[in-house]
Amino acid sequence: MDAPQVQYTQTADGVSIAFYATGSGYPLVVTPVLGPSHLTLERQFPTLNDWYQHISRHRTLIRWDTRNNGMSDRDVDEVSDAAYDRDIEAVLRAVSVERVDLLAAGPGASAAIGFVVRHPDMIRKLVLINALPRFLDQFPGERGEAILSLAERDWRLFTENAARARLGWSQSDAGAYARFLRASSSQRDMLRSIPWWRTLDATPLLSAVNAETLVIYGVGASFWGKMYQSAARVIASSVPVSRVMEIRRAGEDWFGSPEVRDAIDHFIEVPSQATSRVESTSASSKYGAGLTVVLFTDLAASTALTQRLGDAGAQELVREHNAIVREALPAHSGTEIKHTGDGIMASFPTASGAIECAVAIQRAVAEQDNADLQVYIGLNAGEPIAEEKDLFGTSVQLARRLVDHAEAGQILVSNVVRELAAGKEFLFADTGEVALKGFEEPVRLYEVRWRE
C-alpha cells in the first residue's frame, strides 16, 4: 500500500499543519505514538506501518504532525494546551468530521487526555496504550533531569539518551529511534516544547473523561512495565467509563502485538477478518447503482440531554441507542454505514426490511420505558453514489432531512418508500407536503403507524 497523500491545513493562529486522512469508515485519530512526529518517516518502522494499513482498511485513519514537528510549520513560538487543541481542531475541520475515536500512547497521552476533556462532544471512544498521565514520567528521577538538561548542550547526545530512556536502556534499536527524533524536530523546536512538557499532567483531569475508554498496558519485571501498570491503575480508577487490558507482550512496540491489535479492533468495532472478506466481495452489489433504502436514526434533544444529564449520562443514552440499532440491523438485512455522532446511518436492499427494522428499533426503545431515550427515524430510497464504503447523493440527503423533520418516536418515510412497500401491510399516515432544507420542491412525507 502506497503512503497516503499528505495535505495541509491552517490553524486559527496561522500555523500550517501537515496531515493525512486515508481509508474509509468511522474516523480514528491517532496521536503521535513515537513522541515527536513525522508523517512519512514514521512509516519506516514496519510494525507501525503495518498497523496503519490494517486500520485504514476498516476505518478512516487520521494522522497529523504537531507544530514544530515533521512536515508541519517549524519555529513556532507558542507551544501549549491551547495550541495543541488548535492543531487537532484544524485537521478535523479539514476532513469535515465532528466526532471521532482517538488513540494515544505513551507520555503523549497526557496532552490527548486534556483534549478529550476540553472537547467532550468530539470524542466517542478513547484508546490509551501504555499511557502516562504525567509527561515527565518518561524521564523519571535524577537520570531523567540529566537527559533533559542535555537538550540545551548536546543535541545528538540528548536524542541518543532520550531514545534509550523511551525504549528501555538496553534496547539495541535505540539508534534508529534517535535518528528519527533528530529528523522529526530540531534542537531549537525541542527546547520550545520542554517548558510545556513540564506542565503536562492529566491526572487531575481523568475523572472528567466521559468517552468510553480502553486502557491497555504492558507488564513485566522491568521498571517500565511496573510504571505502565501503575499508571494504568491510576487511569482506570479515575476514568468513569473504562476497560482495562493487561498484555504481557506490549512494550513500546505495542502495535506489533496481536493481542493489542485484537483488543483495539474489538473496542472500535473493526469487523473480523471473515466479516471483512464478505464485505469486500459483496460491496459492489450492496452499494452499486441499484436501488438502496437509506435509514437514519437520531437521538431526540441530545444537546439538551447533555446539559441536563451531564456528559456521562448522555453518553450512556448514546450507547443504549447504538446497542438497540445494531441488534436490529442484521435481523432485517440492514448494513451500518456509519455512526453520525448521535445516530446511525444504515442501508437496506428492500423497503419492507428497512421499515420492519425501523419499527423494531422504536419498539425496543419503547420497551426501555426511559423518557430520556427517544429516537427519530427517517427513510428514503434511491440510487446513491457508493464510494469508500459510504453513500452520497440526493437520496441520502433527503433521508437525512426526514430524520431532522421527525418527532421523537416517529418513523417518517418518503413517498417512494411507501410505494415500494405497498401490499406489505404497513400502516401509513399522510403528513402532507413539507419544505425541506436544500430541496426546491415540497416533499410529501408519510408516518409509519407502528404503535397500532
N, C-alpha and C positions, 0 to 999 in steps of 0.2 A: 504494500500500500504506500503510495506517494505521500510525502509530507504535506500537510494541509497548507493552503494559501494564507499567508499572514496578511492581515489588514490593519488599518489604523483608525483610531477614533480620538476625539479630543475631550478632555475633562472640562469641568466648569471653570477651572483656573488655568486653562490653556495648555495643558500638558498632553503631548501626543503619546498614546498608549497602543502598543502592538498587541494584537490578539488574533485568535482564530476560533471559528466555530465549525466543527465537522461532524458528520453523521446525521442521524435523524432520531426523533423521539423526544421524550421529556428531557429538558436540558439538565446536564450535570456540570457545575462549575468546579474545576479542580484548581485549588490554590497552588502556588509554587511548592512542590513537595521536596525539592532539593535545597531548600534555603533560598539562596539567590536564584534568579530566574533567567532563562534564555530559551525561547520557544523552539529554536531549531537545534541548538547544541544539546539540549536535554534528551533529545531523541537518539543520541549516540549510546545511551545506556539501554541495552537490549531489552531487559525485562520491563522497564518503564515504557519503552516504545511499544512493546507487545501488548501491554495492558491498555494503553491508549487506543490501539487499533481494536482491541476486543470491545471496549466500551463504546467506541464510535459506531460499531455495527448495530448497536441497540439503543443508544441514547445520543443526543446532541452534546458532544464534548466541547466545553468552552474553556480555553486557557488564555492567559494574558501575562505579559511581562509588567511587573510593577515599575513605577517611576524609578529612574536611576538604575535600572536593571535591563539586561538583554537588549532587545531591539526597541524598547521604549525610550523616551527622552532621557538623556543623562544631564548631569549638572543642574538638577532641580533642587532648590534650597529647602522647600517645605517637605518634610517627612513626618507624618503624624497620623493619628487615627482618622482625622477628617480627610487627609489626603488619600489614605488607603481606601476609604469609602468612595471618594470621588472617582478613583481609578476603576473600581468594580462597577459603580453606577454607570459610568460612561460606556463600558463594554456591554452591559446588559441592555442599555438603550440602543446601542449599535446593532445588536442581534434581535431586538424587538421582543424581549421576553420580560415578564413581570414577576414570575415566580419560578424558582429553581431548586434543585437539590445541590448541596455543597459538600465537597470533600476537602479536608485539611489534614496535614500530617506534621508531626514533629513540633518544634518550637513555633513554627509559623501558624500553628493552630490558635495561638493566643490572639493574634490580630483578627483571624477569621471569626472567632467566637465573639469578639467585640462587634464585628459587622452584623452577625446574626442577631445579636441583642438590639442593636440600633435599627435594624430593618426587619422586624418580626414578620411582616406580611410578605416578604420576598423569598423566604426560605421554607420549603416544605419538609425536607429531610436533611439531616446533618450527619456526615460520617467523619469520625475522628480516629486517626491511626497514630499510635504512639504519641499522642498529643501531650504537650507540655503547656499547661495554662500560663506559666511564667516563662517568658522568652529566655531569660538568662540562666534558666536551669540547665541549658545545654552547655554552659560554661561554669560548672559548679566550683565553689571554693577558691582558694588562692591560685590554683592552676588555671582556672577559668579567667580570673582577673589578669593573670600574666599573659594569657593568649590575647585578650582584648587590648592590652597595652602595646602589643606588638604591631597592631594595625597602623599606628602612627609612625613607628620606627622602621619596620621592615615588612613591606607588603608581601613579598614572597614567603618569608618565614611565617608570617601570620596565617596565610592561606594553607600552608602545609600543616601547621599545628591545628588550625580550625578544622581541617578535614579529618585529622586523626581524632579530634575530640568528638566530632559528629558521628563518625563511623565506628569509633572504638579504637583505642590506641594501638592495637595490634593488627589492624586491617592492612593488608598488603595493597589494596586498590585505592588507598587514600590519595596517591599521586594523581590519578585520573580525576578524582573529585576536586583536588586542589587546583588543577588546571582549569576545570570548569568554573570554579569560583573566580579565578582571575579573569576569565573571558566574560563572565556574566556581569561583573561590576568592577569599577575602578577603585583604587585606594581612596581617592577623594570622595567618591559617592558612598563608599562603605563608612567612612568617617561621619558623613552626614546622617547616617542611619543609627549609629551607636547610641546617641542620646535618646532616641525614640525607643530603641530596644530596651534600654534600662527601665523605661516606664511601663513596658508591656506586661501586664499581669491580669489575666482574665478571671482569676479565682473569684473576686467579688461579683462577677457578672454571671457565673454559672447558673445560679438559681433563677435568672431571668430568661434563660434559653427556653423557648417554647416549641422549637422544632423537634419532631421525633428524631432521636439521636442514637446512632450506633457507635459504641466505643470499642475499638479493637486495640489490643496491646500485646507485645511480645514479651515473654518472660524468660528468665534464665538465671544462672548463677552470677552473671556479671553485674557490675554497678548499673549499667544501662537498663538491663532487664528489670532490676529492682526499682529503678527510678520510674520507668514506664508503668510498672504495676502500681506504684504508689500514686502516680498522677491519675491513672485510670480510676482508682478508687475514689479519689477526691472528686473527679468529674461525675462519676456515676452516683455518688451520694448527694450531689448538688443539683444536677440537671433533672428537672421534673419528669421528663419522659425519655428514658434511655434503656438501651440494651447493651450488655457488656459481653465481650467475647475475648477469651484468653487464647493466644496462639503460641505454641512452643517454638515455631519457626517464623518469626517475624521481627527481624532486626530492622535496620534501615532499608533493606531490600524487601519491604513488605509486599510490593507489587509483584514479586516473583513467587509468592506463596499461594498455592492452590486453595488453601483454607480461607485465606483473606479474600481472594477473588470470589469464591463461592459466597462468602458472607456478605460482601458488598452487592453482588448480583441479586441475592435473595432480598436484601433490605431495600434496594432501589427498584426492585421488581423487573430486573432483566430476565427475559424468558430463558428457559433451559435450552441446551443445545438441540434437543429433539424438537422443541417448540420452534426454535429459530429456523430449523431446516424446513418445517412445514410452512412457516410464514414466507420464507424466501421462495418456495416453489409455487405458492398459491397467491402471491401478492398481485400478479398481473390480473388474475381472474377476479379477485375481490375488488381491486381498486382501478380497474381499467376504465374504458369509456362507457361501460354498461351502466344500467340503471342502479343507483345506490340510494338507500334511505339513510339519512343522516339524523342522528338524535343528539340533542344537547340536554344536559341537566345542569341545574344551578341551585345553590343553597339560598333560601329566602333570607333577605336582610342580613347578609353575612357581616357587613361593616357594623351595623347596629348591634348585632350579637357580640361582636368582639368588644365593643365599648361596654356592653352590659355584663357579659360573662367573663371578660378577660381573655387574654391570648390563649391560655391553656384550655379554657372551657370551649372557646370557639373552635380550636383545633381538634378537640375531641369530637365535635359535631361533624367536622370535615371527614374524619376517619370513619365515623359511623355511616355517613353518606357514601363514601368510597366503597366500603365493605358491601353495602346493600346493592349498589350498582354493579360492582364486579362479580357478585354472586348471580345476579340476574342475566348478565350479558351472555355467558356461554350456554345457558339453558334455552336461549332464544336465537342462537346463531349470530349473536352480536359480537363485534370486534371493537375493543377500545382503541381509539386513535390517539388520544392524548388527554392529559389532565389539564384543566384550564384554570386551576387555582382554587375556585370554589365549586367546580363542577367537572363533568367528564363529557367528552365528545366521542361518539361511537357510530359505527356504520352497520347496516344490515342488508342482506340480499333481497328481503321481501318487506313489504309494508305491514303485513299481518304480524310477522315476527317482531318488528320494531314496536308496534302498538302493544302487543302482548307483553313485551319486555317493559315498556313504559308503565303499563298497568301493574305489573308485578312489583316494580320499584315503588310506585305510590302506595300500594297495599302494604308492602313491607315497612315503609316509612310510617304509615298509619298504625301498624301494629306496635311500633315503638312507644306510642302514646306519650310522645315528648313534644310539648308545644313549641319548643325551640327548634326542633328538627322539621323543617318544612322545605319541600323541593318543588322547583319549577321544571317543566319538561316541554321541549319543542321539537317537532319533527317536520322534515321536508324531504322530498325525493327529487332526484335529477341525475345528471351525468357530470359529476365533479371532475376536476383535474386531479390526477394522482401524481404525487411527487415526493420521494423520500419518505414513504410510509405516512404521509399526511394528505389531506384532501383540501382542495381550494376551489373557488369559483362561486358563482351566483347562488347555486343551490345550497351551498354550505352557509353563505352569508344570510340567506333567508331563514334557514333553520336557527341560526344564532339570534336573529331578530325575533323569532317566535318565542324562544325561551325568555328573552328580555321582556316580551309583552305579557307573558303568562303571569298568573297569580299563584300564590302558594297552594300546592296540591293540584294544580291544573295540568292537563296534558293538551297542548294546542298543536294542531296539525294543519298543514296546507291542504288546499283542495285536491292537489294531485295525490297526496297520501290517502285522503278519504276515498277517492275514486279507485285507487289501486286496491284498497281493502274492501271494496264493495262485495256484498254477499258473504262476508265473514262474521256476521252477527255482532259487529261493534255498534255501539250507540254514539251518534254524533249530534252535537248541538251547534247550529249555525250561529256564530257570534257576530256575523256581519263583516263588512269591509273595514279595514283599518289602514291608516297611513303609517308605513314603517320607514324608519330612517334608512336612507340610501336607495329607496325604491320610488320611482316616479309615480307609478300607478298604485292605487289602493289594492290591498291583498285581502281576499276573503279567507277567514280563519274558522276552524271548527274545533270544538272542545270534545274530547273523548269522555263520555259519561261513565267513568269506571266505578263510581260508588254504587250505582244501581246493580 
